[in-house]
Amino acid sequence: MNKNILIGGAWPYANSDLHLGHIAGLIAGDILARYFRLNGDRVMFVSGTDCHGTPITERAKKEKRTPKEIADYYHNRDKETLEKFGFSYDLYTNTDTDFHKEKVMEMFKEIYDNGYIYEKIEPQPFCEKCGKFLSDREIQIICPKCGQETKAEQCDNCGYVPTIEEMKDGVCLECGSKTILKDNKNLYLKLSAFQKDIENYVVENNKLWRINAKNETEKYLKQGLVDRAVTRDLDWGVDIPVEGYENKKMYVWIEAVLGYITATMKKSEELNIDWEEFWKEEYNPTIYMVHGKDNIVFHSIIFNALLLAMQKDYHLVNTIVSSEYLNINDEKISKSKGNGVPAIELVEKYGVDPLRFHLINNGPEKKDSNFTIESLIATNNGELSNKLGNLVNRTLKFKELEEVPNGKLDENIKNKIEETYKKIGENIEKLEFKEASNIAMELVEIANKYYDDQKPWIQKKENIDEFNNTIYTCSVIIANLSNIFEPFMPNACEKIRKYLKIENKSWNFIEPKVGTKLEDIEPLFVRI
């Protein structure tokens, strides 16, 4: 029976270009979406740009533009980058749409009416000169742990997160004045009310989670869940649908994660289907959340708490797909170091398939990994061009070969292809994407060995039937590689389907049609 699969990719902030680390953290979502579609399942793959919050307003001030101008610019850049990397989102939207705002406000009100959002008055850093309450990002302090100067949200040097009391003598980054603490009224999510529910959920659902997701989630649960503010003193964001809070906006973390639901609603409305089939318990959907390790708790704990707080029978997130970090030339990607090269520049220079395959096969799936141009070149020239590209080229462009010959398929090869589908499918569903890509490449190596052992250049002169059998068998392998590599390198697979006139892709064994004209065969990969 076909499954309902919801895949949510983390929402990047609209304050800078996406770098390769973002792509490495998000590409698992596209692998899953493409695989489950090939498998015949119903897939909803959604994400968007996070247009609100302090990082956007800070960027706007710096560039003397409005927050909306900044958000629109980077949303369009993000969208273009992800399209160039072949991400097959059903909808990539943003949090500044009227549809998103309206639906999020409705959900916020539901949680408030259910008693899980309450008012609280407490001290908060305040700048008397600017006449406003400040967020932690807007304050500079001396870290009480290591003594380094840093923004108050988290120490850049040691990672310490200061308390409100430790921000008291900070400096307002906008005007340079010292901050004071002043009572402020905010609304809070009663996160602590869901401690037991989320503990039970984690035990039942974490079988496939990466170790970083398990550890980080369990750490927060052991500490005990703490209620969190859901309102902020900003003039850019989603309005609060509660009387007395007209001068505040919704905290970005709550409305961004609820965007997975609003994006599903929007796309389902366009397709005239029921969005609840991807989110409600009665339909038993499978829900994947894909992101970097710095976003784990927002998806494993906070988002699930929001789903529970709405009391509308939402299915909780089944699987947290959390990557580690990608370093560049052995350094952490950092704006100050200037090593976060925009991903769009790299894909335009080196091509989508080499970058995708390299990030999947050498990326930060289970531990931090290191990217260099030299390692990308080795993957492109050694693995892709020399192995897969060479197999396709020497089979389909064999001298004087005009069409797929009428040959007999080697049964051992057929069995190997079917076994490869099974193994790769199992590994993708276990979130072992690197291993899945290795298994796919093993089939290429088997095909090249088979080709070399058969020696079709001799068979063509001495035994045309054996020649036809060899070329046909290799053509069958290549046809199936267009399915097998689809989750990893969709562009190359589309080229193969064009060469062999294959109309449909699926996660099933296929054979090319005998007599198919072999025309306009070009190299799959360009050597770098």
N, C-alpha and C positions, 0 to 999 in steps of 0.2 A: 504494500500500500504506500502511496506517495506521502511524504512527510511535509509538514509546514515548517520551513526553516527561516528564522529571523536572524540576520547578521547585522550587527551594529558596529561601525568603525568609529573610533574616537573622533571628536570634533576639534580640529586645530584652531587655535586662536587666530583671529584676523589681524595680526600685528606684525607679521614678517612672512617671508617666503618659506615654503616647505623645504626642508633639507633632507638629505638621504636617510637620516635617522628616523624622520617621520614615515618615510616610505617603508623602511624596514619594519617598523612597528605596525603598520597598517596592512601590509600586503597579504598577511594570513587571511584577512577577510575576503579578498578577491579569490584566493585559492579555494577557500571553502565554497564561495558562491558559484564559481565556475564548475567545481566538481559536483555539487549537489544538483545543479541544473542539468549537467550531462547525465546524471543518475535518474533524472525524471522527477525530482522533487520540486515542490513549489517554494521558490526562494524570494525573500524580500531583503535586499541588501541596501541599507540606508546609512547616511551620515550627512554632514554639512559643516559649515564654518561657524565657529562660535564668535559672534559679532559683538558681544557685550562684555562688561567687566573692565577693571582698572587697566590691564595691559593695552587695551585699545585706546582708552582715553589718554593714557600717558603718551602713546605714539602720536595721537592727534595733536596734543600740546606741543610736542617736540617739532612736528612738521608744520605747525600753524594751519591745520586743517580740521574739519569737523570729524567727530567719531564715525559718522555715517560714511563720509568720503573714504576714510581709512578702511572701514569694514567692507565696503563695496569693492574697493581696489583689491584687497587681499583675498576676498572671497573669489573674485574672478580669476586671480592668479592661482589660487589653490585648485579651483575647478579645472583650469587648463592643465596644470601639472598632473593631477590625478588621471585626467583623460589621456595625456601623453604616456603615462605609465600603464595604460590599459585597464584601469580600475573599472569594473562593470557595475557600478552602483545602479540600482533601480531608481534611486533619487539621491542626488547630492544637493542639499538645500542650504539654508542658513537660518540663524536664530533671529534675524531681523525682519522676517516676513510677517505680515499681518496674521496669516493663518496660524503660524507657530505661536505668536504672542497671545492670540485669542484662546487657543486650546490650552496653553500652559496656564493661563490665568484661571480657566475653568477647573483644571486639575488642582491648582493651588487652593482654590476655594473649597473644593471637595475635601482636601486634607484638613483645612482649617475647620470646616463644619463638622468633620469627624472627631475633632478634639485633639489632633496631633500637631497643631501649630498653636503656640501660645505666646503671650506678651511677656517680655522680661526687660527690666531696667538695670543697667550695669555700667561701670566706668568704661570709657573708650577714649583713645588718644584724640585730642582736639587741638587745632591750630587757631589761636586767638586772632592772629593777623589775617589769615585767610577766612576766618569765621566759619570753619566747617570741621566735621569729624573726618578723620583720616583712616584709610585702609593701611594694613601693614606694608603694602608695596610703596606707599607714599611717605614712609618714615625711614630715616637713616639713624642707626644706633651703633654703639660700640658693643660688640657681642659679649655678653656677660660670661661666656664660657671660654672663648679663646682670645678676646681682646682686639679682634680685627674689626675694622669699620665695614658695615654691611647694611643692606636693606632689612627691615624688621620682619619680613615674612619668613625668612630662613637665612641663616648665616651662609654666605657664599664659600667661606673657608672651611668650617667644621660641620655644617648642616644643622646646627642647633636652632630650634624654633623658640623664640622668646615668648614670655608670658605678657599679658596686657600690662602688668605692673612694671615690667622691664622696658616697656616702650615709653614710659612716663617722661623721661628726659631725652627723648629722641629729638631729631631735627626734621622739620617739614621740608621735604625735597623741593617743594614749589617755591617757598619764600625764604627758607633758611632759619625760620624762627623755631624756638624750643616748643615742644608739645607739652600739654598738660593732660590730665585725666578728667573727664567730665561725664556725668551720667547721661546715658543715651537710651532711648526706647527702641527696641527691635522685636521682631517676631522670631521665634525659635522652633525648629523641628524637634519633636520629642523622640529623638533617635533611640534613647535609652529604653523606650517602651518595646523595642523590637529585638532586644538582646537575645532572648531565648529562641524566638522564631528564626532569627538569622543563624544562630549557632546550629540549630537542627537542620536548616537548609544547607549549610556548608558541609556538614557530615554526610548528607544524602547526595550531594551533587559534585563534590570536588574530586571525583575519581580521575577525571581527565585534566584537571587544572595543572598548569605548570607549577613547579615547586615555589617560585617566587610569589605566585598568587595565594597558594596555601599558607605560606609563612606570614606574609603581610596581613592577610585577613585574620588569621588566628592571633597574631600579635595584638591587633586592635580589639578583638573580642576578649582576650585575656585582660587587657587594660580596663575593659568595660566601656560600652558605647556612651558617648557624651553628647548631649543635645547641642545642635548647631544652629547658628543664626541663619535665617533665610531672607533677611532684608538688609539693604545697605544704603548708605547716604550717597547716592549717585543721581545724576540727572540723565544718564544714558543706560537704557535697559528696559526690562519688562515691568510694567506697572504692577502695583500690589492691589489686588481686588478686595481690600479690607479697609473699612472706614477708619480714618485717623492716620493712615499711612500713605497719603497721597504724595508726600514729598520724598518717598523712598522708592527704590527699585528692588527687583528680585535678585538675590545672590546668584551669580552666574552658574555655580555648580548645580543648583536645583533645576534651573530651566534648560540647561544644556543636556543633561541626561534624559530629561523628559522629552527632548527633541527626537529620541528614537521612536517614541510613540507618535508624536505629531507628524514626523516624516512618513511613517507608515500610513497614518490616516490620510495624508495628502495624496500619496501615490495610489492608495486604494480607491480614493475618490475619483482620481483620473482614470483608473482601470475599471471602475464600477464593480469592485469586489468588496468583501467585508473585511475591514482591517482587523477585527477582533480574532479572526482565524489565526493570526500570527502572535496574538498576545494573551488570549483568554484561556483559562485552565481547561474548559470543556473541549477545546480543540487540540489539546496536548501538543503545542508547538515545541520545537527545539530552538533555544535562543543562545546565540554566541555573542559575546562582547569582545572586541578586538582593540588592543591598545598597548602602550608601553607600560613598563612596571611602575611608573610614577602615577598611573591612573587606576591602579588596582582597587583601592578601597572605595573610590567613587562608584565603581560598577558592582563589586561583590557585596558591599554593605549598604551604602547610601541609596543607590538606585533601587535596590530590592526593598529597602525600608519605605521608600516613596510608593512603590507598587503596593505594598501591604497597607500603607496608610490610606490609600484611596478606597479600600474595601470593595473592590469591584471584581474580585476573582481573577486577578492578573496572575499569569504564569510567571514564576520568578526565573531569573537568568540561569540557564543550565550550565554554561561553560564560559569560564574566563580565559581568554587567549591573550596572555600578557608576555610581551617580548622583553628582553634585556636591552641594554644600550648599544648603539653602534658608534664606535670611535673612528676618527679619521686620522690616518697616519700616527696611530698610537696615542692620540690625544682626544679627550672628551670634546664633543662638538660644543663650541662656545662662541657667542657673539663677540666677546672681547678679543678672542684669538683670531676671529675672522675665518675660521675653518669650516663654517657651516655653509658650504657652497650651495646655492639654490639648486634643488633637484632638477628643476626644469632645464637648467643649463647642461647638466650631465646627460640627461636623456636625449637632448637635441644633438649632443656631440657624439655620444657612443651608442645610441639606439636603445629601444625599450627592452628587447628580449635579452641581450647580454646583461643588462643591469638587473632585470627581474630575476633571471636564473641565478646570477651571482649572489644577490641578496637572500634568496631562498636557500641556496646551497652553502653559503658561507656567512649567513647573517646571524643576528643575536637571538636565535630561537630559545636557547636555554642558558646562555652565558653571554657576557659582553663580547662583541667581536670587533675586528679591526678592518676597515676598508682602505685600500690603496688603489691607485690607478693601475699599478703593476699587477696586482692580484686580479683586477677586472680583466686586464688584457690576457692574462694567463687563462682565465675561464673562457673568454671569447675565442681566442685562437686555439687553445688546446682542446677544451671540451666540446664547444659548440661548432666551430668551423672545421676542425680536423676530424671530429667523430661524426656528429649528426649531419653537418653540412656536407661533408665528404660522402657519406652514405647516400644521401639524396642525390647529389650531383652525379656520382659515378654509376648509380643505378638508372636514373631517369634520363640521363644524357649520354648513355652508352652509345658509342659510335654507330651510326646508321639505324638506331632504334627509333621507330616512329610511333609505336603504340605499346600499350601494356600487352605482353604476349600471352597466348593461350598455353599456360603451363600448369603443372601440378604442384600444389602447395605441400611443402615438407611438413608432415604431421607433428614432428618434434618441435618445429618452430611455432606451429599453431598452438600447441599446448603451452609453450613458453609465453606466448603473447597473452593467452587467457589467464595464466598464472600471474603475469605482470599486472594486468588490470586489477585482479583480486588483491594482490599485495599492496599496490599503490593506494587503492581505495581504503584498505584497512589502516594504512599509515596516515592518510589524510584525516580520516575520522578519529584517529588517536592524536591528532595535531603534531604528528612527526613529519613535518614538511620536508626537512632536509633529507631524511631517509627515503621519503617518497620520490624525491628528485633523483637520488642516487640509484634507486631501483629502475627508474625510467632510463637513466643513462646506461645501466647495465644491459638493457635490451638493445640499445644502440651498439654497444661493444659486441654483443652476441651476433648481431646482424653483420657487423663488419668482419668478424672472424669467419662467419658462414660464407660471406662473399669471397674472402681471400682463399678459404679452403676449397671452394668450388671452382675457382679460377675461370670465370665466365669468358674472359678474353681468349682462353684456349678452347673452352667448350663451343664457342661460336664457330670455330674453324673445324672442330672434330665431331661434335655431337649437338646439333641444333636443338633437339628435344631437351637435353640436359641444360643447355643454355636457357631455353624458355622457362624451365622449371626454376632455375636459379633466379632469374630476373623477376619472374612472377612472385616467387616467395619473398624476395626483397621488397617488391612493390607492396605486398600485403603488410609487411612489417612497417613500411613507411606510412601506409594508409592508417594503420592503428596508432602509430606515433603521433599522428595529427589529433587523435583523441587524448592519448596518454599525456602529452605535453601541454594540452590546452589550459589546464589550471596554472601552469608555470609560464609558458611563452605563447600567448594567444596569437600574436602576429605571425610568427613562423608557422604555426599550425594552419592559419588561414591560407598562407602561401601554398602549403602542401596540398590542402583540399582543392585549391585552384588548379594546381598541376595535375591532380588525379581526377578532377571533375567530381569530387565528393560533395554532395549537396547538404547532408545532415551530419551533425556531430553528436556522439552519444558515448556512454560508458559501456560499450559493447563491442565485441569482435566484429570487424567489417572486412570485406574484400573489395578491391577496386574492380571496376567492370573491365573484362577482357576487351581489347580493341580500343580502349580509351586513347585518343590522340595525345601524345606527349609534346606539348608546344610551349614555347616561351619559358623554358626552365632556366631560372637564374639562381645564383648562389643564395642560400638561405641566410648566410651571415657574411659580413664584410670583415676581413681580417684587419685588426687595428695595428 
